[in-house]
Amino acid sequence: MPQRPTLDVPKFGKRDVIADEFEVVKKLGEGGCGSVYQCRWRPKPDTEVALKLLENPADHRRFTREAKVLRGVKSPHVVRFKGSGFHGAHPYIVLEFLDGGSVRDLLETRGKLAVDEACWVLIQAIRGLKAVGTVHRDLKPENLLIDKRGKQRINLMIGDVAAGAVIKVADFGLAKLADPKVTRLTNSGQIMGTPVYMSPEQCRNTKNVGTRGDVYALGVMLYEMVVGRPPFDASNVYDIMAKHCNDAPEYPARMDARLKAVLERCLAKSPGQRYGSLAALEKDLLKLAGLDDDVGGSTGRGLLWVVLAFAVIAGVAWLMRERWWHLVEPFIPG
């Protein structure tokens, strides 16, 4: 029986060139569909990018789906799409390169985060997800990248994306689009997602995952960031999924009651008992982060300053009205 033809998988090392214009600095990692390389863009050698190269032809449609999701999205909390092309028969997409690593790297360095820091990480992620407007279906610390903003170390400045590190959501290869043709890409017999972060409904059938599935994954990450370990883990993926479906999380005895209430709502087994929207979860996370008035992020604060400035000017004008009238009165025709 003839073998099904396969494409040769290209392997690149330092200084190799992809598509005649991207010089490899190093390999950043690899996943089920391909590899990611840090590259210099040869027309502008000072510009570095992350190039994602498809190596498994069977994942071509999922690979192109990520480009479709990211193209045109402009949010400070979503990894920026810069272009696409082919190296031989292998398609690639070009993304902005972020030298801060991922939230996974941060957790491996620090073990866990303070509650306000963990909430601020997820607030930024939620703002990215809302800007894209899809169900991600593979949220995990590895897919939250960090922009250090030119600093030597990662500084999570609560409520300040101008001076502090910025969180950006990446890897939309499993994103669920509002297109019935796209949802048919998912085979209900396959595991689509990362089991440690999958909701009970995603463990049963990936096709049925909606926004509340992402809410569950965000809850798993919040638990992991503040406790130092995920709520459910096991030696194999099927035992992990069984725990998501059947077991209740164990909460530390001294956990803040407000934090526990948020986690319980995120990690409810029934989707109907979870937050109904990302915005509702964001609102409670803002309270936990001490940012109750930050309803619109930096844009909201900017608008507040404009209103305050206008009020001050109006007040000064009111107080000075008599003096100004005496100055201009002689010049007003009788």
Backbone hydrogen bonds, N-H to C=O, Kabsch-Sander energy under -0.5 kcal/mol:
donor,donor_aa,acceptor,acceptor_aa,energy
15,R,24,V,-3.2
16,D,13,G,-2.1
18,I,22,F,-3.0
21,E,18,I,-1.8
22,F,18,I,-1.9
23,E,21,E,-0.6
23,E,40,R,-2.6
24,V,16,D,-3.3
24,V,22,F,-0.5
25,V,38,Q,-3.6
26,K,38,Q,-1.4
28,L,36,V,-2.7
29,G,36,V,-1.4
31,G,34,G,-3.1
35,S,53,L,-1.5
36,V,29,G,-2.9
37,Y,51,L,-2.8
38,Q,26,K,-2.9
39,C,37,Y,-0.6
39,C,49,V,-2.8
40,R,23,E,-2.8
41,W,44,K,-0.5
41,W,47,T,-2.7
42,R,21,E,-3.0
42,R,40,R,-0.8
44,K,41,W,-1.5
47,T,44,K,-2.8
48,E,46,D,-0.6
49,V,39,C,-2.6
50,A,95,L,-2.9
51,L,37,Y,-3.1
51,L,49,V,-0.6
52,K,50,A,-0.6
52,K,93,I,-2.9
53,L,35,S,-2.8
53,L,51,L,-0.6
54,L,52,K,-0.5
54,L,91,P,-2.6
55,E,33,C,-3.2
56,N,33,C,-1.9
59,D,56,N,-2.2
60,H,57,P,-1.7
63,F,59,D,-2.4
64,T,60,H,-2.5
65,R,61,R,-1.5
66,E,62,R,-1.3
67,A,63,F,-1.1
68,K,64,T,-2.2
69,V,65,R,-2.5
70,L,66,E,-2.5
71,R,67,A,-2.2
73,V,70,L,-2.1
75,S,73,V,-0.5
78,V,75,S,-1.4
79,V,169,V,-2.3
82,K,94,V,-3.3
83,G,94,V,-1.2
85,G,92,Y,-2.1
87,H,90,H,-3.1
88,G,86,F,-0.6
90,H,87,H,-2.1
92,Y,85,G,-2.7
93,I,52,K,-2.0
94,V,83,G,-3.4
95,L,50,A,-3.0
96,E,80,R,-2.1
97,F,48,E,-0.8
99,D,97,F,-0.5
100,G,146,I,-1.4
101,G,98,L,-0.8
103,V,141,P,-1.1
103,V,144,L,-2.3
104,R,141,P,-1.1
106,L,102,S,-2.0
107,L,103,V,-2.5
108,E,104,R,-2.3
109,T,105,D,-1.5
110,R,106,L,-2.7
111,G,107,L,-2.7
112,K,110,R,-1.7
113,L,225,M,-3.4
118,A,114,A,-2.7
119,C,115,V,-2.5
120,W,116,D,-2.0
121,V,117,E,-2.2
122,L,118,A,-1.9
123,I,119,C,-2.6
124,Q,120,W,-1.9
125,A,121,V,-1.9
126,I,122,L,-2.9
127,R,123,I,-2.0
128,G,124,Q,-1.8
129,L,125,A,-2.5
130,K,126,I,-2.7
131,A,127,R,-1.5
132,V,128,G,-1.7
133,G,129,L,-2.6
134,T,129,L,-0.6
135,V,176,K,-1.3
136,H,134,T,-0.6
143,N,140,K,-1.8
144,L,141,P,-1.3
145,L,143,N,-0.6
145,L,168,K,-2.9
146,I,101,G,-2.5
147,D,166,V,-2.8
148,K,146,I,-0.7
151,K,148,K,-1.3
155,N,153,R,-0.5
156,L,154,I,-0.5
157,M,155,N,-1.4
158,I,156,L,-0.9
160,D,157,M,-2.4
161,V,159,G,-0.5
164,G,160,D,-1.1
165,A,155,N,-2.8
166,V,147,D,-2.3
168,K,145,L,-2.9
169,V,77,H,-2.6
170,A,143,N,-2.7
175,A,172,F,-1.4
176,K,135,V,-3.2
177,L,175,A,-0.8
179,D,177,L,-2.1
182,V,179,D,-1.0
183,T,179,D,-1.7
184,R,180,P,-0.9
185,L,182,V,-2.1
186,T,183,T,-1.4
187,N,185,L,-0.5
188,S,186,T,-0.6
190,Q,187,N,-2.5
192,M,190,Q,-0.8
193,G,191,I,-0.7
197,Y,194,T,-2.5
198,M,195,P,-1.2
203,C,199,S,-2.2
204,R,200,P,-1.3
205,N,201,E,-2.6
208,N,205,N,-1.3
209,V,206,T,-1.5
213,G,210,G,-1.6
214,D,210,G,-1.1
215,V,211,T,-2.0
216,Y,212,R,-1.7
217,A,213,G,-2.0
218,L,214,D,-2.5
219,G,215,V,-2.0
220,V,216,Y,-2.3
221,M,217,A,-2.2
222,L,218,L,-2.4
223,Y,219,G,-2.5
224,E,220,V,-2.5
225,M,221,M,-2.8
226,V,222,L,-1.9
227,V,223,Y,-2.6
228,G,224,E,-2.0
240,I,236,N,-1.7
241,M,237,V,-2.3
242,A,238,Y,-2.0
243,K,239,D,-1.8
244,H,240,I,-2.0
245,C,241,M,-1.8
246,N,242,A,-1.9
247,D,243,K,-2.2
251,Y,249,P,-0.5
255,M,252,P,-1.7
260,K,256,D,-2.5
261,A,257,A,-2.1
262,V,258,R,-1.7
263,L,259,L,-2.5
264,E,260,K,-2.9
265,R,261,A,-1.7
266,C,262,V,-2.3
267,L,263,L,-2.8
268,A,265,R,-0.7
273,Q,270,S,-1.8
274,R,271,P,-1.6
281,L,277,S,-1.4
282,E,278,L,-2.8
283,K,279,A,-2.0
284,D,280,A,-1.4
285,L,281,L,-2.3
286,L,282,E,-2.4
287,K,283,K,-1.3
288,L,284,D,-1.9
289,A,285,L,-2.0
290,G,287,K,-1.2
291,L,286,L,-3.6
294,D,291,L,-2.2
295,V,293,D,-1.5
297,G,294,D,-0.8
299,T,296,G,-0.8
300,G,296,G,-0.7
301,R,297,G,-1.8
302,G,298,S,-2.3
303,L,299,T,-2.2
304,L,300,G,-2.0
305,W,301,R,-2.0
306,V,302,G,-1.8
307,V,303,L,-2.3
308,L,304,L,-2.4
309,A,305,W,-2.5
310,F,306,V,-2.3
311,A,307,V,-2.2
312,V,308,L,-2.2
313,I,309,A,-2.3
314,A,310,F,-2.5
315,G,311,A,-2.3
316,V,312,V,-2.5
317,A,313,I,-2.4
318,W,314,A,-2.1
319,L,315,G,-2.2
320,M,316,V,-1.9
321,R,318,W,-1.0
324,W,320,M,-2.3
325,W,321,R,-2.0
326,H,322,E,-1.8
327,L,323,R,-1.4
328,V,324,W,-1.8
329,E,325,W,-2.1
331,F,328,V,-1.3
332,I,329,E,-1.6
